[in-house]
Structure formats: structure tokens, C-alpha cells
Amino acid sequence: MHVSKRSGLPRTRAAGTALITVLFLACSSIVWSQPATASITSDRVQIAALEQQIAAQGAHAKALLSRYNVVQSHVHTLNLQIARDQDLLAADLRSEAVARMAVRRVAVDAYLIGADVGSPALALFSDTTSVTSILAQGNYLGAVNQNLNDALATLQSARQQTEKDARSLRSEQAEATRMLDQLSTAHRAAEAAIASDNATLQRVNVDLRFLVVAAAQRQAAQLAAERLLAALPSPLADPAHLVGVPRARPVPPPSPGMYANPLRDIRGLTAERIDQGVDYSGFGPLYAIGDGVVLTTTVPGWPGGTMIAYQLTDGPANGLVVYAAEDIVPLVQIGDTVTAGTVLGVMFPGPDGIETGWGDTSTIGNTLARTYRQFDGANTTAFGDNFSQLLQSLGAPGGVRQNTPPTGSLPRRWPRWHPSRAAPGP
């Protein structure tokens, strides 16, 4: 992806090649120190999900607390009402005691004027006798004043109603207290869930910071390696090096043909920077853009040694060479005829991703951006930007420019594309 190593290095540059190899090994050790499934994107997605979950739980806890306060206020009101009812009961009992004393005086008076000694009225002298039992005795009606009897009956009825209301209030108080306990338990559970999610969020944030630092270290090492490669002379400067290197056939004029998005089935596809070509991460099958012939599948110097290069045989780019390199398992061989439906290889989620762009038609394994000396190791080239526009015109996401305008220019009559959206800037 970012580390674009190229073939065609002169044998006199063996020491430089060895140094670059060491740099790539260092990059690999940084990348694979983390599990293959760990990624900055997945951590950011998890952080966003956790933040949403914590916000929802916080709203739930706030609602529980609000409900708790309402029920607590209701319980307080019930307690006040019960206290008032208890005061009323005490007042009724005092009034009933006063009335009982009055009845006792009436009974004494009746006894003194000759009332029957066995009259139930005499039972009033006993504190163990209730007004109810007295009212139940018919003879008592003749011993006391009717108005006093009615007053006793009214007092008893009021007391019974007050006791009934008190029982209802106590029942409501018990139910409200039970609800308070449930709300308190739910609130504690919500707070515990928030605390747990906050702890998870903190751990993920720490992981994300570590991944960002590791990615920055990897990128710095890859950038250093690419700059070393860019500083080396182009293979075309050493004609002796071209001996034995396969060559593409001469570029014919454009012809009709249909191209398709080669990244259409890549899962987790993420467009990255534009340099010599376009960098992507993700995993899945990688297709040919259109009809063509495979020129090579391996070129020493690329990460993993993989560089699939094929020459298009029709369409606006007829005769031009397309390459796809780095984290790919090739499924084609040299000489294979391919179409837009041919799977060139399987992209895997390795440390480098892939780079795809325009290859050199005169030296297989080299890129046009390097041949034309447009690439210095960290910049967007005219050839890379043009290939990004081609991919955009086919429905793929364009890469990210590192500089505007791109470095260099395209040859005369080079095919131009009309992407649906412009490539994002640096």
C-alpha cells in the first residue's frame, strides 16, 4: 500500500536494496505486533457505539431517578396523610371516651332514681365493655338519652371509616415503598452498566491511541523506504539491466471495450493515498478492469513479492498496463487471458493493503510514475491521480491526494476519465 517497492534495481545498488529490505522488515514487525483483527476503524466504530449506549443508559438512569423522585414525593404525601388520620383517630378516641363518661353519669343517675340494678347501663362502669356491645343491647336504649346514643353511633362510624382509610393508605404506602425499592434497584443497575461501559470505553480509547501510534511508526518507516527507492535511478537508466526482462507489446490505438470496477466485491474497502497508483485496504476478490493478458504475477521488491501486471487489449486504455501489488494472493498465471469478470487474486487484510495503477509498458514490474520520475516517495503523481479518476468513473472510491496539483504531467493523448466525484485533497 504505502510501501511501493519496485523491480529493476541495478545490481550495483545491492547495498541500497538490503537497507530497504531491513526497513520493510521493521515495518512488518510494527504492524504484526497487533492482532490481525485490530484496526483503528473498528475501534472508532466501537467507541461511537459505546458512546451512544452510554448516552442511552444515562437517559434511562435519569428517567428512573425522575420516577423515583415522583414516587418518593407520593410516599411523603401518604405519610403526612397517615399522620393526619392517626391524629383524627386519636381525636375520635378522646371524643368517644368523653361520651362514655357522660353515659356512665346517666347510668348512675338512672340507678339512683330506681333503675333496674341489672340494667346493661351498669356495664359502662367496666372499661372492658365497648360501645358496640352496649348498642347491641336493647335495654340500654331506655336508660340513656337518644341524642347521646346517636352521638356514640356517629363517633363509632367515623372511627371505623377513619380506620378503613388508614388501612387503605397503609396499603398504598406499602405499594409505593415496593415501587421505590424496584426503582432504586433499577437505578443502581443502570449506573453499574454505565460504569462498566465507561471502563470499556477507556480501554478501547487506550487501544486506539496505541494503534494510532503504531500506524504512525509504520507509516514513517514505509515513507523512509519509499524515499530511498525513489532516490534510486530508474531502470531505464541502466540498459544492461533490461536484458532478459519481459516486455509488453507496443501500445495500439484505443478500441471499443467495456471496463468494470475491479474492487466491486472487496469488503471493508477503504481508499487511502494516491502516490504512484492508488492505495486501498480491505479483503476479497480483485478483478481485472477489462480484457487483457497477464504479463507477470511476481516482482521482487514489492511486499510479499506480488505484483500482478496485465496489458489491456481493448477499450480506451487499449495496450496500457495495469498493475495490482502487495497484499494479494495471485490466482492467474503469466499468459492468461482475462476479462472484467476474471478474479486476478484475493486481497487479504495484511499490513500493506494493495496498490494499483499504471505500469510501464517497456519494463514489466516498473510503474509509469517512477519511469517519468514523478515520484519522490510521498507525493501524488499525475499517473496515480489519473488512475484514481479511472476507478472513480467505474464506481470505486477515489484515493486521497497528498498534494494539489499532482506531480508531473501525462503524455499527449493519454486517456482522460470523468469521475463521478473529485478525489479528496490532502
Residue, then its C-alpha position, 0 to 999 in steps of 0.5 A: m500500500h504505502v510501501s511501493k517497492r519496485s523491480g529493476l534495481p541495478r545490481t550495483r545498488a545491492a547495498g541500497t536494496a538490503l537497507i530497504t529490505v531491513l526497513f520493510l522488515a521493521c515495518s512488518s514487525i510494527v504492524w504484526s505486533q497487533p492482532a490481525t483483527a485490530s484496526i483503528t476503524s473498528d475501534r472508532v466504530q466501537i467507541a461511537a457505539l459505546e458512546q451512544q449506549i452510554a448516552a442511552q443508559g444515562a437517559h434511562a438512569k435519569a428517567l428512573l431517578s425522575r420516577y423515583n423522585v415522583v414516587q418518593s414525593h407520593v410516599h411523603t404525601l401518604n405519610l403526612q396523610i397517615a399522620r393526619d388520620q392517626d391524629l383524627l383517630a386519636a381525636d375520635l378516641r378522646s371524643e368517644a371516651v368523653a361520651r362514655m363518661a357522660v353515659r356512665r353519669v346517666a347510668v348512675d343517675a338512672y340507678l339512683i332514681g330506681a333503675d333496674v340494678g341489672s340494667p346493661a347501663l351498669a356495664l359502662f362502669s367496666d372499661t372492658t365493655s365497648v360501645t358496640s356491645i352496649l348498642a347491641q343491647g336493647n335495654y340500654l336504649g331506655a336508660v340513656n338519652q337518644n341524642l347521646n346514643d346517636a352521638l356514640a353511633t356517629l363517633q363509632s362510624a367515623r372511627q371505623q371509616t377513619e380506620k378503613d382509610a388508614r388501612s387503605l393508605r397503609s396499603e398504598q404506602a406499602e405499594a409505593t415503598r415496593m415501587l421505590d425499592q424496584l426503582s432504586t434497584a433499577h437505578r443502581a443497575a443502570e449506573a453499574a452498566i454505565a460504569s462498566d461501559n465507561a471502563t470499556l470505553q477507556r480501554v478501547n480509547v487506550d487501544l486506539r491511541f496505541l494503534v494510532v501510534a503504531a500506524a504512525q511508526r509504520q507509516a514513517a518507516q514505509l515513507a523512509a523506504e519509499r524515499l530511498l527507492a525513489a532516490l534510486p535511478s530508474p531502470l531505464a537508466d541502466p540498459a544492461h539491466l533490461v536484458g532478459v526482462p519481459r516486455a509488453r507489446p507496443v501500445p495500439p490505438p484505443s478500441p471499443g471495450m467495456y471496463a468494470n470496477p475491479l474492487r466491486d466485491i472487496r469488503g471493508l474497502t477503504a481508499e487511502r493515498i494516491d502516490q504512484g497508483v492508488d492505495y486501498s485496504g480491505f479483503g476479497p476478490l480483485y478483478a481485472i478492469g477489462d480484457g487483457v493478458v497477464l504479463t507477470t504475477t511476481v516482482p521482487g521488491w514489492p511486499g510479499g513479492t506480488m505484483i500482478a501486471y496485465q496489458l489491456t487489449d481493448g477499450p480506451a486504455n487499449g495496450l496500457v498496463v495495469y498493475a495490482a501489488e502487495d497484499i494479494v494472493p495471485l490466482v492467474q498465471i503469466g499468459d492468461t487471458v482475462t476479462a472484467g469478470t476474471v478474479l486476478g487474486v484475493m486481497f487479504p487484510g495484511p499490513d500493506g493493503i494493495e496498490t494499483g495503477w499504471g505500469d510501464t509498458s517497456t519494463i514489466g514490474n516498473t510503474l509509469a510514475r517512477t519511469y517519468r520520475q514523478f515520484d519522490g516517495a510521498n507525493t501524488t503523481a499525475f499517473g496515480d491521480n489519473f488512475s484514481q479518476l479511472l476507478q472513480s468513473l467505474g464506481a470505486p472510491g477515489g484515493v486521497r491526494q497528498n498534494t494539489p496539483p499532482t506531480g508531473s504531467l501525462p503524455r499527449r493523448w493519454p486517456r482522460w476519465h470523468p469521475s463521478r466525484a473529485a478525489p479528496g485533497p490532502 
